[in-house]
Amino acid sequence: MPATTSSPVRDAITAANRRFMDAFRAQDAAALAALYTSSGSVLPPGGAVAEGPVAVQRFWEDVFRLGITEATLESVEVDG
């Protein structure tokens, strides 16, 4: 399927990515954590795994405390 073709799966991923980026730009760690499942994890390179809602929210709070204000989220390939 070409990258520009719309599908329910692609549309759902695009919408979720948009919510993620909106929350990131707002530096809303709670909103970011809410996008993960209850068993979701963040695996930062060279860092400890943050697993579960509290740890994921804490991770994003730490990211913002470090002054990180820009991110890029890109879905490279979507099947379905």
All heavy atoms as TSV, in Angstrom:
chain	resi	resn	atom	element	x	y	z
A	1	MET	N	N	0.844	-1.172	0.000
A	1	MET	CA	C	0.000	0.000	0.000
A	1	MET	C	C	0.895	1.244	0.000
A	1	MET	O	O	1.766	1.373	0.852
A	1	MET	CB	C	-0.880	-0.034	1.255
A	1	MET	CG	C	-1.777	1.149	1.390
A	1	MET	SD	S	-2.825	1.087	2.879
A	1	MET	CE	C	-3.701	-0.425	2.626
A	2	PRO	N	N	0.690	2.183	-0.918
A	2	PRO	CA	C	1.503	3.394	-0.958
A	2	PRO	C	C	1.345	4.215	0.320
A	2	PRO	O	O	0.304	4.204	0.960
A	2	PRO	CB	C	0.958	4.160	-2.163
A	2	PRO	CG	C	0.193	3.165	-2.965
A	2	PRO	CD	C	-0.258	2.113	-2.017
A	3	ALA	N	N	2.390	4.960	0.665
A	3	ALA	CA	C	2.404	5.728	1.911
A	3	ALA	C	C	1.296	6.768	1.979
A	3	ALA	O	O	0.877	7.148	3.052
A	3	ALA	CB	C	3.759	6.392	2.079
A	4	THR	N	N	0.790	7.220	0.837
A	4	THR	CA	C	-0.214	8.275	0.836
A	4	THR	C	C	-1.641	7.735	0.879
A	4	THR	O	O	-2.577	8.500	0.945
A	4	THR	CB	C	-0.047	9.173	-0.401
A	4	THR	OG1	O	-0.147	8.349	-1.569
A	4	THR	CG2	C	1.284	9.892	-0.382
A	5	THR	N	N	-1.829	6.440	0.810
A	5	THR	CA	C	-3.155	5.843	0.813
A	5	THR	C	C	-3.731	5.866	2.220
A	5	THR	O	O	-3.077	5.476	3.176
A	5	THR	CB	C	-3.105	4.394	0.298
A	5	THR	OG1	O	-2.572	4.406	-1.018
A	5	THR	CG2	C	-4.488	3.776	0.275
A	6	SER	N	N	-4.968	6.308	2.333
A	6	SER	CA	C	-5.638	6.353	3.624
A	6	SER	C	C	-6.262	4.999	3.927
A	6	SER	O	O	-6.716	4.292	3.034
A	6	SER	CB	C	-6.724	7.438	3.597
A	6	SER	OG	O	-7.337	7.523	4.849
A	7	SER	N	N	-6.248	4.633	5.189
A	7	SER	CA	C	-6.926	3.433	5.656
A	7	SER	C	C	-7.313	3.693	7.103
A	7	SER	O	O	-6.757	4.593	7.743
A	7	SER	CB	C	-6.005	2.213	5.559
A	7	SER	OG	O	-5.020	2.265	6.581
A	8	PRO	N	N	-8.244	2.927	7.641
A	8	PRO	CA	C	-8.613	3.137	9.052
A	8	PRO	C	C	-7.418	3.006	10.002
A	8	PRO	O	O	-7.289	3.783	10.946
A	8	PRO	CB	C	-9.652	2.046	9.313
A	8	PRO	CG	C	-10.258	1.775	7.972
A	8	PRO	CD	C	-9.113	1.943	6.994
A	9	VAL	N	N	-6.525	2.055	9.729
A	9	VAL	CA	C	-5.355	1.869	10.597
A	9	VAL	C	C	-4.429	3.073	10.481
A	9	VAL	O	O	-3.993	3.647	11.483
A	9	VAL	CB	C	-4.609	0.566	10.246
A	9	VAL	CG1	C	-3.293	0.475	10.984
A	9	VAL	CG2	C	-5.481	-0.639	10.545
A	10	ARG	N	N	-4.109	3.476	9.271
A	10	ARG	CA	C	-3.232	4.632	9.059
A	10	ARG	C	C	-3.851	5.884	9.682
A	10	ARG	O	O	-3.156	6.677	10.340
A	10	ARG	CB	C	-2.976	4.857	7.573
A	10	ARG	CG	C	-2.114	6.097	7.311
A	10	ARG	CD	C	-1.786	6.261	5.838
A	10	ARG	NE	N	-0.938	5.188	5.378
A	10	ARG	CZ	C	0.359	5.093	5.632
A	10	ARG	NH1	N	0.948	6.002	6.352
A	10	ARG	NH2	N	1.059	4.081	5.161
A	11	ASP	N	N	-5.142	6.082	9.487
A	11	ASP	CA	C	-5.814	7.260	10.036
A	11	ASP	C	C	-5.764	7.270	11.560
A	11	ASP	O	O	-5.550	8.312	12.176
A	11	ASP	CB	C	-7.260	7.336	9.553
A	11	ASP	CG	C	-7.365	7.569	8.045
A	11	ASP	OD1	O	-6.348	7.958	7.414
A	11	ASP	OD2	O	-8.460	7.353	7.495
A	12	ALA	N	N	-5.927	6.109	12.178
A	12	ALA	CA	C	-5.864	6.016	13.642
A	12	ALA	C	C	-4.459	6.323	14.144
A	12	ALA	O	O	-4.290	7.030	15.151
A	12	ALA	CB	C	-6.309	4.628	14.100
A	13	ILE	N	N	-3.453	5.821	13.449
A	13	ILE	CA	C	-2.065	6.087	13.852
A	13	ILE	C	C	-1.736	7.564	13.660
A	13	ILE	O	O	-1.114	8.190	14.529
A	13	ILE	CB	C	-1.093	5.183	13.072
A	13	ILE	CG1	C	-1.272	3.744	13.538
A	13	ILE	CG2	C	0.347	5.648	13.239
A	13	ILE	CD1	C	-0.550	2.717	12.704
A	14	THR	N	N	-2.164	8.143	12.559
A	14	THR	CA	C	-1.931	9.566	12.318
A	14	THR	C	C	-2.590	10.413	13.397
A	14	THR	O	O	-1.985	11.358	13.913
A	14	THR	CB	C	-2.457	9.961	10.924
A	14	THR	OG1	O	-1.740	9.209	9.933
A	14	THR	CG2	C	-2.286	11.444	10.654
A	15	ALA	N	N	-3.803	10.067	13.791
A	15	ALA	CA	C	-4.503	10.809	14.843
A	15	ALA	C	C	-3.792	10.660	16.186
A	15	ALA	O	O	-3.646	11.633	16.938
A	15	ALA	CB	C	-5.954	10.334	14.955
A	16	ALA	N	N	-3.336	9.448	16.495
A	16	ALA	CA	C	-2.606	9.223	17.756
A	16	ALA	C	C	-1.290	9.998	17.750
A	16	ALA	O	O	-0.911	10.596	18.767
A	16	ALA	CB	C	-2.354	7.738	17.967
A	17	ASN	N	N	-0.597	10.004	16.633
A	17	ASN	CA	C	0.650	10.767	16.529
A	17	ASN	C	C	0.386	12.259	16.735
A	17	ASN	O	O	1.160	12.955	17.393
A	17	ASN	CB	C	1.322	10.542	15.177
A	17	ASN	CG	C	1.953	9.179	15.050
A	17	ASN	OD1	O	2.008	8.407	16.002
A	17	ASN	ND2	N	2.411	8.850	13.852
A	18	ARG	N	N	-0.714	12.743	16.196
A	18	ARG	CA	C	-1.070	14.153	16.356
A	18	ARG	C	C	-1.338	14.469	17.828
A	18	ARG	O	O	-0.875	15.489	18.350
A	18	ARG	CB	C	-2.297	14.485	15.503
A	18	ARG	CG	C	-2.591	15.976	15.432
A	18	ARG	CD	C	-3.732	16.317	14.472
A	18	ARG	NE	N	-3.568	15.700	13.173
A	18	ARG	CZ	C	-4.373	14.740	12.677
A	18	ARG	NH1	N	-5.401	14.295	13.365
A	18	ARG	NH2	N	-4.155	14.235	11.479
A	19	ARG	N	N	-2.070	13.578	18.519
A	19	ARG	CA	C	-2.332	13.788	19.948
A	19	ARG	C	C	-1.020	13.792	20.734
A	19	ARG	O	O	-0.838	14.597	21.645
A	19	ARG	CB	C	-3.283	12.723	20.492
A	19	ARG	CG	C	-4.717	12.910	20.014
A	19	ARG	CD	C	-5.699	12.015	20.747
A	19	ARG	NE	N	-5.397	10.599	20.635
A	19	ARG	CZ	C	-5.793	9.804	19.646
A	19	ARG	NH1	N	-6.517	10.291	18.654
A	19	ARG	NH2	N	-5.462	8.531	19.630
A	20	PHE	N	N	-0.111	12.885	20.386
A	20	PHE	CA	C	1.182	12.830	21.051
A	20	PHE	C	C	1.933	14.151	20.874
A	20	PHE	O	O	2.429	14.731	21.840
A	20	PHE	CB	C	2.012	11.665	20.490
A	20	PHE	CG	C	3.360	11.530	21.129
A	20	PHE	CD1	C	3.554	10.669	22.194
A	20	PHE	CD2	C	4.442	12.272	20.673
A	20	PHE	CE1	C	4.797	10.542	22.798
A	20	PHE	CE2	C	5.688	12.156	21.264
A	20	PHE	CZ	C	5.865	11.288	22.334
A	21	MET	N	N	2.025	14.618	19.634
A	21	MET	CA	C	2.771	15.846	19.370
A	21	MET	C	C	2.101	17.061	20.014
A	21	MET	O	O	2.790	17.955	20.513
A	21	MET	CB	C	2.954	16.046	17.867
A	21	MET	CG	C	3.910	15.042	17.229
A	21	MET	SD	S	5.539	14.915	18.058
A	21	MET	CE	C	6.135	16.592	17.933
A	22	ASP	N	N	0.777	17.109	20.033
A	22	ASP	CA	C	0.081	18.211	20.702
A	22	ASP	C	C	0.411	18.222	22.189
A	22	ASP	O	O	0.690	19.278	22.766
A	22	ASP	CB	C	-1.438	18.102	20.512
A	22	ASP	CG	C	-1.891	18.407	19.091
A	22	ASP	OD1	O	-1.093	18.961	18.294
A	22	ASP	OD2	O	-3.051	18.066	18.774
A	23	ALA	N	N	0.387	17.056	22.824
A	23	ALA	CA	C	0.709	16.954	24.253
A	23	ALA	C	C	2.180	17.300	24.489
A	23	ALA	O	O	2.516	17.975	25.468
A	23	ALA	CB	C	0.395	15.558	24.780
A	24	PHE	N	N	3.057	16.869	23.599
A	24	PHE	CA	C	4.477	17.182	23.746
A	24	PHE	C	C	4.697	18.689	23.663
A	24	PHE	O	O	5.389	19.267	24.498
A	24	PHE	CB	C	5.319	16.453	22.698
A	24	PHE	CG	C	6.788	16.621	22.934
A	24	PHE	CD1	C	7.475	15.708	23.715
A	24	PHE	CD2	C	7.466	17.707	22.412
A	24	PHE	CE1	C	8.834	15.878	23.968
A	24	PHE	CE2	C	8.816	17.885	22.654
A	24	PHE	CZ	C	9.506	16.962	23.442
A	25	ARG	N	N	4.128	19.322	22.658
A	25	ARG	CA	C	4.302	20.771	22.502
A	25	ARG	C	C	3.766	21.531	23.710
A	25	ARG	O	O	4.313	22.567	24.089
A	25	ARG	CB	C	3.598	21.260	21.231
A	25	ARG	CG	C	4.361	20.957	19.975
A	25	ARG	CD	C	3.713	21.595	18.754
A	25	ARG	NE	N	4.066	20.843	17.572
A	25	ARG	CZ	C	3.325	19.900	17.004
A	25	ARG	NH1	N	2.146	19.595	17.490
A	25	ARG	NH2	N	3.752	19.266	15.943
A	26	ALA	N	N	2.705	21.008	24.316
A	26	ALA	CA	C	2.126	21.629	25.512
A	26	ALA	C	C	2.899	21.250	26.771
A	26	ALA	O	O	2.582	21.736	27.853
A	26	ALA	CB	C	0.659	21.217	25.651
A	27	GLN	N	N	3.879	20.383	26.639
A	27	GLN	CA	C	4.656	19.848	27.758
A	27	GLN	C	C	3.729	19.281	28.833
A	27	GLN	O	O	3.909	19.500	30.025
A	27	GLN	CB	C	5.599	20.907	28.321
A	27	GLN	CG	C	6.653	21.310	27.323
A	27	GLN	CD	C	7.775	22.115	27.925
A	27	GLN	OE1	O	7.760	22.457	29.091
A	27	GLN	NE2	N	8.763	22.397	27.115
A	28	ASP	N	N	2.755	18.506	28.367
A	28	ASP	CA	C	1.752	17.893	29.240
A	28	ASP	C	C	2.092	16.418	29.448
A	28	ASP	O	O	1.666	15.547	28.691
A	28	ASP	CB	C	0.374	18.054	28.600
A	28	ASP	CG	C	-0.757	17.626	29.501
A	28	ASP	OD1	O	-0.527	16.872	30.476
A	28	ASP	OD2	O	-1.898	18.043	29.228
A	29	ALA	N	N	2.893	16.151	30.481
A	29	ALA	CA	C	3.351	14.789	30.758
A	29	ALA	C	C	2.193	13.846	31.055
A	29	ALA	O	O	2.217	12.684	30.665
A	29	ALA	CB	C	4.347	14.793	31.916
A	30	ALA	N	N	1.163	14.334	31.735
A	30	ALA	CA	C	0.005	13.488	32.052
A	30	ALA	C	C	-0.730	13.081	30.778
A	30	ALA	O	O	-1.141	11.922	30.632
A	30	ALA	CB	C	-0.940	14.210	33.013
A	31	ALA	N	N	-0.885	14.013	29.851
A	31	ALA	CA	C	-1.551	13.687	28.581
A	31	ALA	C	C	-0.717	12.704	27.774
A	31	ALA	O	O	-1.270	11.798	27.137
A	31	ALA	CB	C	-1.820	14.959	27.779
A	32	LEU	N	N	0.596	12.863	27.793
A	32	LEU	CA	C	1.455	11.906	27.091
A	32	LEU	C	C	1.312	10.520	27.700
A	32	LEU	O	O	1.138	9.534	26.988
A	32	LEU	CB	C	2.916	12.355	27.140
A	32	LEU	CG	C	3.264	13.507	26.202
A	32	LEU	CD1	C	4.611	14.100	26.578
A	32	LEU	CD2	C	3.249	13.044	24.762
A	33	ALA	N	N	1.370	10.431	29.015
A	33	ALA	CA	C	1.257	9.141	29.689
A	33	ALA	C	C	-0.088	8.484	29.398
A	33	ALA	O	O	-0.173	7.254	29.268
A	33	ALA	CB	C	1.457	9.308	31.195
A	34	ALA	N	N	-1.138	9.285	29.251
A	34	ALA	CA	C	-2.474	8.750	28.980
A	34	ALA	C	C	-2.569	8.099	27.602
A	34	ALA	O	O	-3.485	7.313	27.347
A	34	ALA	CB	C	-3.525	9.858	29.108
A	35	LEU	N	N	-1.622	8.394	26.720
A	35	LEU	CA	C	-1.631	7.788	25.388
A	35	LEU	C	C	-1.086	6.363	25.380
A	35	LEU	O	O	-1.250	5.650	24.403
A	35	LEU	CB	C	-0.815	8.653	24.419
A	35	LEU	CG	C	-1.374	10.056	24.170
A	35	LEU	CD1	C	-0.391	10.873	23.346
A	35	LEU	CD2	C	-2.734	9.979	23.488
A	36	TYR	N	N	-0.454	5.959	26.468
A	36	TYR	CA	C	0.121	4.619	26.585
A	36	TYR	C	C	-0.907	3.677	27.210
A	36	TYR	O	O	-1.766	4.105	27.968
A	36	TYR	CB	C	1.364	4.646	27.490
A	36	TYR	CG	C	2.545	5.362	26.900
A	36	TYR	CD1	C	2.594	6.744	26.839
A	36	TYR	CD2	C	3.634	4.652	26.405
A	36	TYR	CE1	C	3.694	7.408	26.309
A	36	TYR	CE2	C	4.735	5.304	25.876
A	36	TYR	CZ	C	4.750	6.686	25.828
A	36	TYR	OH	O	5.835	7.333	25.302
A	37	THR	N	N	-0.791	2.394	26.925
A	37	THR	CA	C	-1.625	1.405	27.602
A	37	THR	C	C	-1.187	1.304	29.060
A	37	THR	O	O	-0.130	1.811	29.438
A	37	THR	CB	C	-1.503	0.018	26.948
A	37	THR	OG1	O	-0.160	-0.444	27.112
A	37	THR	CG2	C	-1.880	0.060	25.468
A	38	SER	N	N	-1.968	0.625	29.883
A	38	SER	CA	C	-1.628	0.506	31.304
A	38	SER	C	C	-0.318	-0.238	31.519
A	38	SER	O	O	0.324	-0.090	32.559
A	38	SER	CB	C	-2.760	-0.178	32.066
A	38	SER	OG	O	-2.963	-1.484	31.559
A	39	SER	N	N	0.101	-1.030	30.547
A	39	SER	CA	C	1.379	-1.731	30.665
A	39	SER	C	C	2.431	-1.146	29.721
A	39	SER	O	O	3.471	-1.754	29.490
A	39	SER	CB	C	1.200	-3.226	30.384
A	39	SER	OG	O	0.733	-3.416	29.060
A	40	GLY	N	N	2.153	0.048	29.193
A	40	GLY	CA	C	3.064	0.680	28.248
A	40	GLY	C	C	4.397	1.042	28.880
A	40	GLY	O	O	4.504	1.225	30.090
A	41	SER	N	N	5.405	1.137	28.028
A	41	SER	CA	C	6.760	1.432	28.483
A	41	SER	C	C	7.425	2.456	27.576
A	41	SER	O	O	7.106	2.554	26.395
A	41	SER	CB	C	7.621	0.174	28.457
A	41	SER	OG	O	7.096	-0.819	29.277
A	42	VAL	N	N	8.376	3.186	28.155
A	42	VAL	CA	C	9.267	4.052	27.401
A	42	VAL	C	C	10.653	3.442	27.540
A	42	VAL	O	O	11.079	3.104	28.644
A	42	VAL	CB	C	9.268	5.494	27.956
A	42	VAL	CG1	C	10.242	6.360	27.184
A	42	VAL	CG2	C	7.881	6.093	27.916
A	43	LEU	N	N	11.332	3.276	26.426
A	43	LEU	CA	C	12.669	2.678	26.429
A	43	LEU	C	C	13.675	3.697	25.920
A	43	LEU	O	O	14.042	3.680	24.744
A	43	LEU	CB	C	12.689	1.428	25.544
A	43	LEU	CG	C	11.809	0.291	26.042
A	43	LEU	CD1	C	10.412	0.368	25.481
A	43	LEU	CD2	C	12.446	-1.020	25.733
A	44	PRO	N	N	14.121	4.602	26.781
A	44	PRO	CA	C	15.068	5.615	26.314
A	44	PRO	C	C	16.432	4.997	26.042
A	44	PRO	O	O	16.869	4.098	26.776
A	44	PRO	CB	C	15.133	6.601	27.484
A	44	PRO	CG	C	14.726	5.814	28.675
A	44	PRO	CD	C	13.789	4.749	28.187
A	45	PRO	N	N	17.107	5.446	24.999
A	45	PRO	CA	C	18.434	4.893	24.702
A	45	PRO	C	C	19.389	5.132	25.875
A	45	PRO	O	O	19.515	6.247	26.364
A	45	PRO	CB	C	18.893	5.647	23.460
A	45	PRO	CG	C	17.855	6.661	23.161
A	45	PRO	CD	C	16.719	6.510	24.104
A	46	GLY	N	N	19.998	4.066	26.337
A	46	GLY	CA	C	20.969	4.173	27.425
A	46	GLY	C	C	20.374	4.435	28.787
A	46	GLY	O	O	21.090	4.670	29.747
A	47	GLY	N	N	19.041	4.398	28.891
A	47	GLY	CA	C	18.391	4.687	30.169
A	47	GLY	C	C	17.571	3.512	30.653
A	47	GLY	O	O	17.422	2.506	29.965
A	48	ALA	N	N	17.035	3.659	31.842
A	48	ALA	CA	C	16.184	2.623	32.423
A	48	ALA	C	C	14.802	2.646	31.779
A	48	ALA	O	O	14.305	3.713	31.395
A	48	ALA	CB	C	16.056	2.839	33.923
A	49	VAL	N	N	14.189	1.492	31.663
A	49	VAL	CA	C	12.839	1.381	31.122
A	49	VAL	C	C	11.868	2.000	32.117
A	49	VAL	O	O	11.934	1.743	33.323
A	49	VAL	CB	C	12.472	-0.100	30.874
A	49	VAL	CG1	C	11.021	-0.225	30.448
A	49	VAL	CG2	C	13.394	-0.703	29.837
A	50	ALA	N	N	10.967	2.834	31.612
A	50	ALA	CA	C	9.886	3.397	32.422
A	50	ALA	C	C	8.629	2.630	32.058
A	50	ALA	O	O	8.143	2.724	30.936
A	50	ALA	CB	C	9.722	4.884	32.137
A	51	GLU	N	N	8.114	1.832	33.001
A	51	GLU	CA	C	6.979	0.958	32.701
A	51	GLU	C	C	5.787	1.308	33.572
A	51	GLU	O	O	5.914	1.458	34.784
A	51	GLU	CB	C	7.364	-0.499	32.926
A	51	GLU	CG	C	6.291	-1.467	32.476
A	51	GLU	CD	C	6.752	-2.906	32.543
A	51	GLU	OE1	O	7.957	-3.159	32.694
A	51	GLU	OE2	O	5.888	-3.775	32.433
A	52	GLY	N	N	4.620	1.437	32.936
A	52	GLY	CA	C	3.390	1.751	33.636
A	52	GLY	C	C	3.120	3.248	33.651
A	52	GLY	O	O	4.015	4.060	33.417
A	53	PRO	N	N	1.872	3.612	33.909
A	53	PRO	CA	C	1.447	5.013	33.788
A	53	PRO	C	C	2.239	6.004	34.651
A	53	PRO	O	O	2.621	7.064	34.170
A	53	PRO	CB	C	-0.019	4.983	34.226
A	53	PRO	CG	C	-0.448	3.568	34.088
A	53	PRO	CD	C	0.773	2.728	34.266
A	54	VAL	N	N	2.504	5.666	35.885
A	54	VAL	CA	C	3.215	6.591	36.768
A	54	VAL	C	C	4.643	6.801	36.284
A	54	VAL	O	O	5.121	7.941	36.191
A	54	VAL	CB	C	3.186	6.091	38.237
A	54	VAL	CG1	C	4.075	6.943	39.122
A	54	VAL	CG2	C	1.752	6.072	38.759
A	55	ALA	N	N	5.326	5.722	35.950
A	55	ALA	CA	C	6.708	5.825	35.487
A	55	ALA	C	C	6.791	6.537	34.144
A	55	ALA	O	O	7.716	7.331	33.915
A	55	ALA	CB	C	7.339	4.441	35.396
A	56	VAL	N	N	5.840	6.286	33.264
A	56	VAL	CA	C	5.839	6.956	31.950
A	56	VAL	C	C	5.622	8.457	32.137
A	56	VAL	O	O	6.318	9.278	31.537
A	56	VAL	CB	C	4.781	6.333	31.018
A	56	VAL	CG1	C	4.579	7.185	29.769
A	56	VAL	CG2	C	5.168	4.911	30.637
A	57	GLN	N	N	4.686	8.828	32.989
A	57	GLN	CA	C	4.458	10.253	33.238
A	57	GLN	C	C	5.701	10.889	33.850
A	57	GLN	O	O	6.122	11.976	33.448
A	57	GLN	CB	C	3.259	10.480	34.148
A	57	GLN	CG	C	3.000	11.968	34.385
A	57	GLN	CD	C	1.709	12.244	35.105
A	57	GLN	OE1	O	0.776	11.437	35.080
A	57	GLN	NE2	N	1.622	13.393	35.747
A	58	ARG	N	N	6.311	10.217	34.795
A	58	ARG	CA	C	7.529	10.733	35.427
A	58	ARG	C	C	8.640	10.913	34.377
A	58	ARG	O	O	9.373	11.894	34.400
A	58	ARG	CB	C	7.979	9.795	36.536
A	58	ARG	CG	C	9.017	10.422	37.450
A	58	ARG	CD	C	9.321	9.571	38.663
A	58	ARG	NE	N	8.121	9.227	39.407
A	58	ARG	CZ	C	7.770	7.989	39.774
A	58	ARG	NH1	N	8.541	6.955	39.488
A	58	ARG	NH2	N	6.663	7.774	40.451
A	59	PHE	N	N	8.759	9.947	33.462
A	59	PHE	CA	C	9.749	10.057	32.399
A	59	PHE	C	C	9.546	11.350	31.614
A	59	PHE	O	O	10.494	12.104	31.388
A	59	PHE	CB	C	9.664	8.858	31.453
A	59	PHE	CG	C	10.464	9.038	30.196
A	59	PHE	CD1	C	11.818	8.775	30.186
A	59	PHE	CD2	C	9.868	9.503	29.032
A	59	PHE	CE1	C	12.576	8.963	29.031
A	59	PHE	CE2	C	10.607	9.700	27.875
A	59	PHE	CZ	C	11.966	9.428	27.884
A	60	TRP	N	N	8.310	11.624	31.183
A	60	TRP	CA	C	8.048	12.818	30.383
A	60	TRP	C	C	8.233	14.085	31.206
A	60	TRP	O	O	8.708	15.102	30.684
A	60	TRP	CB	C	6.669	12.747	29.730
A	60	TRP	CG	C	6.659	11.733	28.628
A	60	TRP	CD1	C	6.001	10.536	28.593
A	60	TRP	CD2	C	7.403	11.799	27.413
A	60	TRP	NE1	N	6.288	9.874	27.430
A	60	TRP	CE2	C	7.139	10.621	26.687
A	60	TRP	CE3	C	8.260	12.742	26.858
A	60	TRP	CZ2	C	7.712	10.372	25.435
A	60	TRP	CZ3	C	8.828	12.489	25.620
A	60	TRP	CH2	C	8.545	11.319	24.924
A	61	GLU	N	N	7.897	14.047	32.478
A	61	GLU	CA	C	8.163	15.203	33.342
A	61	GLU	C	C	9.661	15.492	33.377
A	61	GLU	O	O	10.086	16.653	33.292
A	61	GLU	CB	C	7.633	14.949	34.750
A	61	GLU	CG	C	6.119	14.969	34.825
A	61	GLU	CD	C	5.571	14.430	36.136
A	61	GLU	OE1	O	6.341	13.848	36.945
A	61	GLU	OE2	O	4.348	14.582	36.357
A	62	ASP	N	N	10.466	14.443	33.498
A	62	ASP	CA	C	11.922	14.602	33.508
A	62	ASP	C	C	12.430	15.160	32.180
A	62	ASP	O	O	13.328	16.006	32.159
A	62	ASP	CB	C	12.621	13.282	33.824
A	62	ASP	CG	C	12.424	12.834	35.260
A	62	ASP	OD1	O	11.991	13.660	36.101
A	62	ASP	OD2	O	12.684	11.643	35.535
A	63	VAL	N	N	11.864	14.693	31.082
A	63	VAL	CA	C	12.247	15.201	29.758
A	63	VAL	C	C	12.029	16.712	29.708
A	63	VAL	O	O	12.915	17.474	29.278
A	63	VAL	CB	C	11.449	14.488	28.642
A	63	VAL	CG1	C	11.542	15.229	27.313
A	63	VAL	CG2	C	11.913	13.047	28.489
A	64	PHE	N	N	10.874	17.153	30.164
A	64	PHE	CA	C	10.571	18.584	30.110
A	64	PHE	C	C	11.424	19.374	31.104
A	64	PHE	O	O	11.835	20.497	30.818
A	64	PHE	CB	C	9.082	18.822	30.336
A	64	PHE	CG	C	8.229	18.187	29.269
A	64	PHE	CD1	C	7.105	17.444	29.607
A	64	PHE	CD2	C	8.562	18.287	27.932
A	64	PHE	CE1	C	6.334	16.848	28.631
A	64	PHE	CE2	C	7.792	17.693	26.941
A	64	PHE	CZ	C	6.666	16.971	27.298
A	65	ARG	N	N	11.713	18.775	32.243
A	65	ARG	CA	C	12.591	19.433	33.228
A	65	ARG	C	C	13.995	19.643	32.658
A	65	ARG	O	O	14.680	20.594	33.013
A	65	ARG	CB	C	12.671	18.596	34.504
A	65	ARG	CG	C	12.120	19.311	35.716
A	65	ARG	CD	C	12.394	18.578	37.006
A	65	ARG	NE	N	12.017	17.181	37.051
A	65	ARG	CZ	C	10.784	16.720	37.286
A	65	ARG	NH1	N	9.792	17.568	37.471
A	65	ARG	NH2	N	10.539	15.438	37.331
A	66	LEU	N	N	14.416	18.756	31.779
A	66	LEU	CA	C	15.723	18.883	31.136
A	66	LEU	C	C	15.743	19.985	30.073
A	66	LEU	O	O	16.786	20.287	29.509
A	66	LEU	CB	C	16.137	17.555	30.495
A	66	LEU	CG	C	16.507	16.442	31.456
A	66	LEU	CD1	C	16.673	15.118	30.712
A	66	LEU	CD2	C	17.789	16.795	32.201
A	67	GLY	N	N	14.582	20.541	29.779
A	67	GLY	CA	C	14.509	21.621	28.802
A	67	GLY	C	C	14.310	21.160	27.376
A	67	GLY	O	O	14.464	21.950	26.445
A	68	ILE	N	N	13.980	19.898	27.192
A	68	ILE	CA	C	13.744	19.385	25.838
A	68	ILE	C	C	12.390	19.896	25.371
A	68	ILE	O	O	11.364	19.650	26.010
A	68	ILE	CB	C	13.813	17.852	25.809
A	68	ILE	CG1	C	15.227	17.409	26.211
A	68	ILE	CG2	C	13.430	17.317	24.424
A	68	ILE	CD1	C	15.383	15.934	26.423
A	69	THR	N	N	12.397	20.635	24.274
A	69	THR	CA	C	11.172	21.272	23.797
A	69	THR	C	C	10.799	20.871	22.379
A	69	THR	O	O	9.775	21.317	21.874
A	69	THR	CB	C	11.301	22.807	23.846
A	69	THR	OG1	O	12.407	23.198	23.023
A	69	THR	CG2	C	11.518	23.295	25.280
A	70	GLU	N	N	11.623	20.053	21.740
A	70	GLU	CA	C	11.319	19.644	20.374
A	70	GLU	C	C	11.445	18.138	20.234
A	70	GLU	O	O	12.309	17.518	20.857
A	70	GLU	CB	C	12.279	20.313	19.384
A	70	GLU	CG	C	12.097	21.810	19.297
A	70	GLU	CD	C	12.970	22.422	18.219
A	70	GLU	OE1	O	13.222	21.748	17.207
A	70	GLU	OE2	O	13.387	23.569	18.399
A	71	ALA	N	N	10.565	17.595	19.432
A	71	ALA	CA	C	10.596	16.159	19.135
A	71	ALA	C	C	10.019	15.951	17.741
A	71	ALA	O	O	9.255	16.787	17.243
A	71	ALA	CB	C	9.788	15.373	20.157
A	72	THR	N	N	10.369	14.855	17.154
A	72	THR	CA	C	9.809	14.458	15.872
A	72	THR	C	C	9.287	13.040	16.015
A	72	THR	O	O	9.996	12.158	16.491
A	72	THR	CB	C	10.880	14.497	14.763
A	72	THR	OG1	O	11.407	15.825	14.688
A	72	THR	CG2	C	10.292	14.115	13.427
A	73	LEU	N	N	8.059	12.849	15.635
A	73	LEU	CA	C	7.438	11.538	15.657
A	73	LEU	C	C	7.054	11.200	14.231
A	73	LEU	O	O	6.305	11.932	13.589
A	73	LEU	CB	C	6.199	11.555	16.557
A	73	LEU	CG	C	5.441	10.261	16.731
A	73	LEU	CD1	C	6.330	9.187	17.357
A	73	LEU	CD2	C	4.224	10.484	17.614
A	74	GLU	N	N	7.595	10.092	13.742
A	74	GLU	CA	C	7.363	9.738	12.348
A	74	GLU	C	C	7.038	8.244	12.252
A	74	GLU	O	O	7.779	7.414	12.750
A	74	GLU	CB	C	8.629	10.025	11.531
A	74	GLU	CG	C	8.515	9.650	10.082
A	74	GLU	CD	C	9.797	9.907	9.315
A	74	GLU	OE1	O	10.816	10.244	9.917
A	74	GLU	OE2	O	9.765	9.719	8.095
A	75	SER	N	N	5.924	7.946	11.611
A	75	SER	CA	C	5.580	6.553	11.309
A	75	SER	C	C	6.188	6.244	9.952
A	75	SER	O	O	5.809	6.831	8.946
A	75	SER	CB	C	4.061	6.360	11.274
A	75	SER	OG	O	3.523	6.591	12.552
A	76	VAL	N	N	7.124	5.318	9.938
A	76	VAL	CA	C	7.853	5.024	8.722
A	76	VAL	C	C	7.049	4.107	7.808
A	76	VAL	O	O	7.003	4.285	6.606
A	76	VAL	CB	C	9.225	4.387	9.057
A	76	VAL	CG1	C	9.964	3.989	7.804
A	76	VAL	CG2	C	10.047	5.372	9.890
A	77	GLU	N	N	6.394	3.133	8.398
A	77	GLU	CA	C	5.650	2.172	7.594
A	77	GLU	C	C	4.431	1.707	8.384
A	77	GLU	O	O	4.525	1.433	9.574
A	77	GLU	CB	C	6.530	0.972	7.259
A	77	GLU	CG	C	5.887	-0.029	6.343
A	77	GLU	CD	C	6.851	-1.135	5.939
A	77	GLU	OE1	O	8.064	-0.893	5.904
A	77	GLU	OE2	O	6.366	-2.235	5.667
A	78	VAL	N	N	3.301	1.637	7.705
A	78	VAL	CA	C	2.062	1.166	8.316
A	78	VAL	C	C	1.441	0.145	7.382
A	78	VAL	O	O	1.231	0.417	6.205
A	78	VAL	CB	C	1.069	2.328	8.545
A	78	VAL	CG1	C	-0.237	1.798	9.096
A	78	VAL	CG2	C	1.664	3.375	9.469
A	79	ASP	N	N	1.169	-1.027	7.900
A	79	ASP	CA	C	0.457	-2.059	7.143
A	79	ASP	C	C	-0.919	-2.228	7.749
A	79	ASP	O	O	-1.067	-2.263	8.954
A	79	ASP	CB	C	1.196	-3.403	7.210
A	79	ASP	CG	C	2.499	-3.386	6.425
A	79	ASP	OD1	O	2.577	-2.660	5.420
A	79	ASP	OD2	O	3.437	-4.089	6.838
A	80	GLY	N	N	-1.903	-2.356	6.891
A	80	GLY	CA	C	-3.229	-2.625	7.416
A	80	GLY	C	C	-4.256	-1.653	6.952
A	80	GLY	O	O	-4.055	-0.628	6.459
